[in-house]
Amino acid sequence: MTEHTEDVSGKPPSLWARILDSDITYSFLRTPSAIIAAAITLLAVGAALLAPWIAPFNPFDPSQISLWDGKLPPAWAEGGQPQYLLGTDNQGRDMLSTILYGGRLSIIVGIAAVCLGMVLGVTLGVISGYFGGMVDAVIMRFADVQLTIPGILLAILINGIGRAALPLEFREEFAIYVVIVAIGLTDWPQFARVTRGATLVEVNKEYVQAARVIDLPGWLIMTRHILPNVMRPVLVLATIGLALAIIAEATLSFLGQGIPPTTPSLGTLIRVGNEFLFSGLWWITFFPAIALVVLVFAVNLLGDWMRDALNPKLR
Amino acid sequence: MKFAKYLGASVAALALMASAASAQNVLRWTSQGDALTLDPHSQNEGPTNAMNGMIYESLVSRDADLALQPELAESWESSADGWTFKLRKGVKFHDGADFTAEDVVFSFARANEESSDFKEQATNVASVEVIDDHTVKLRTDGPNPILPNQMTSIYMVDKGWAEANNVVKPQDFAAKDETYAVRNANGTGPFKLVSRAPDELTVLDRNPDWWGEGQFPGNIDRIEYRPIANAATRVAALLSGEVDFVLDPPLQDLKRIEGAAGLKVTTVAQIRSIFFGLDQGVDELRTSDVKGKNPFKDVRVREAFNLAVDKEAIKRVVMEGLSFPTGIITPPGVLGNTPDNDTPYGFDVEKAKSLLADAGYPNGFSIQLDCPNNRYNNDEKICQAAVAMLAKIGVKVNLDAIPKAQHFPKIQNRTSDFYMLGWGVPTLDSHYVFQYLLEGEGSWNATGYSNPRVNEITQVIATETDLAKRTAMIDEAWDIVKAEMPYVPIHHQVIAWAMSENLEAPIGADDALRPRFAVMK
């Protein structure tokens, strides 16, 4: 494509070499904001995934909580205790551990919701672009109608229906899946529209025509030939969508509609801490809020850079 | 200068409007949960009774010091077979109808209906005899020494109005009945209902034709009640002057409110105890992993639950010191509470564990705790604390904290295994607690607990006039309950009210706002 050197030895370059030699890596190494964002994202994701091993306590295990340790300020403040670095919440849970576990939930929900939205949106988008006509019209009108409704309202609606449909005793257990489905179902039209646009371009190219001439079945053309060529914009959208999904989860939980306080996500923590702001227990809401801001900001920066790096028009 | 003339006119008009507005004393207040219904006989719940008590009236009422006061009855006297009440003359319902003895007969009949939540009090009256238009005799099955005490929350309803609007029977709340009386009201009280949007806004206007006009210090012209579920939002509303009065400010914010200019906090020990109920009545718990038997049938399990809850930690950390840990489900001030039975069960994790092991549950079991999240001081937080405490003896508790409108039917329909409840005692007598919470058929007794002797005492003390004998029986019943532990008592609440310094409202140990005594400066 561009100016990188050709391997003259004749051997096909290894995967690692190809990655190192790619445009993306080239752009990445020359964008400091992307490096920082990637570092923070990796750190956050790593810390979240490793939470059970690196967190000093398990805040989801009620037998480890002592009420007498409740409402302690951060370790450096007056009255703080060294084993609770960022203080404790009103139930006596270590804030640092709770944030690590909560961040994990937020990231898992975000990724799962984006994956759901992506699978749904890309499938419908490719089908829409490939077949055109009535199929296209119906799917796209659905997407258009849904896009006119603000995402968070729709998520609250789907979430509310999901919770109401569940018997009481399962509500808490399945709350996380309900939230994932609610956000995922809110996300899909963006993916569908982008994929459809890209598919429309690809459908008319010679390789697709050729595949049609040799009478390959439609699903094979869509999955083998079109899909790999429409994934670039989808990946960009997915990265930005991840940040939005994390925010959507936090919003739902902040409104008391999402993850329950027994196993809090970042949004739930901010909501619970909010009740204690007036009484001066600022750390219960402040640290989860900072964690959320940093996480979302980093993912967003990464998405921004990816959009620039993958957009041929900007190069 | 036409323009100047218009300007002058509109300024004058504005000034007029402003003076009209300031002449009106509007009391804007909030609390976490709305009255469940305006039907005065449907739900015997504190905030519901308090709200209905502004619109409706009973024969006898209590002032803020909980002393008995004449309300729709001017005087009463007892005889061997009942009590004679002289009714107040010239009292009119808000729709203009006269209040007469017929309405008393009707109201007691209504409070005795199957769907009424006041049966336990109303059944004390065997029949109502009309002597003349303004005299009634409430007949009892034998002497009843405390009948006036039992009349304070049985509100009087107009017979004609109820018949015209098809609300002769109370709303069946647990069955989600919706009747005319749920959102409309026609009482004799100091305030008239102007508009009612449940969980949003209820507006009451001063009743200029009220019989007590001029006899009470209150100068409130209009009451606007707007429930706010979120505690921090309630405080913010008070701090910003959006409301004048918060019935239930979060305890951790009291210091901040007291420190704010123009605001004050008053506290009083409340006639209300908070406790957990354990359902020992069913053969298999609905939400437990123990199948084929009910662990709560074993008194050792119930004792283990009592020992596992650290009441002192709840007081210090959750309640900010504003509670009295206890071992009984009724507070001091109620006949039957003694310093002896008020002493909490100890806190002893090791003993609790060994009791569970003895009972056959060395590794504990799982269960769901049903908890309201907008009723009592820090209700959900107490439940969260209990989850952690019970985890330490191996009991895995799944907490379901929901609004009281969904929580209470679970108790009344007896479909909860393990639940939080709070109980106030308007009669200031243990009989009320026995009737509702300990007697086998008590309408709020979802524990399935039924002890023949306690049931018998509940019957006998209703008519026992020998005070010493009566008190001895009450003590005996509490001793039995204390040993058999159908409940896990936590504490008696302390009420804290936060209000603007411009407002003088006497705080009552029953947590009811009495606007007829409220003065705005």
Boltz contact constraints between the chains, C-beta under 6 A:
constraints:
  - contact:
      token1: [A, 62]
      token2: [B, 387]
      max_distance: 6.0
  - contact:
      token1: [A, 62]
      token2: [B, 388]
      max_distance: 6.0
  - contact:
      token1: [A, 62]
      token2: [B, 391]
      max_distance: 6.0
  - contact:
      token1: [A, 63]
      token2: [B, 391]
      max_distance: 6.0
  - contact:
      token1: [A, 63]
      token2: [B, 392]
      max_distance: 6.0
  - contact:
      token1: [A, 65]
      token2: [B, 388]
      max_distance: 6.0
  - contact:
      token1: [A, 67]
      token2: [B, 313]
      max_distance: 6.0
  - contact:
      token1: [A, 67]
      token2: [B, 317]
      max_distance: 6.0
  - contact:
      token1: [A, 67]
      token2: [B, 385]
      max_distance: 6.0
  - contact:
      token1: [A, 68]
      token2: [B, 313]
      max_distance: 6.0
  - contact:
      token1: [A, 70]
      token2: [B, 317]
      max_distance: 6.0
  - contact:
      token1: [A, 91]
      token2: [B, 384]
      max_distance: 6.0
  - contact:
      token1: [A, 169]
      token2: [B, 287]
      max_distance: 6.0
  - contact:
      token1: [A, 262]
      token2: [B, 399]
      max_distance: 6.0
  - contact:
      token1: [A, 274]
      token2: [B, 232]
      max_distance: 6.0
  - contact:
      token1: [A, 275]
      token2: [B, 231]
      max_distance: 6.0
  - contact:
      token1: [A, 275]
      token2: [B, 232]
      max_distance: 6.0
  - contact:
      token1: [A, 278]
      token2: [B, 232]
      max_distance: 6.0
  - contact:
      token1: [A, 278]
      token2: [B, 235]
      max_distance: 6.0
  - contact:
      token1: [A, 278]
      token2: [B, 253]
      max_distance: 6.0
  - contact:
      token1: [A, 278]
      token2: [B, 256]
      max_distance: 6.0
  - contact:
      token1: [A, 279]
      token2: [B, 252]
      max_distance: 6.0
  - contact:
      token1: [A, 279]
      token2: [B, 253]
      max_distance: 6.0
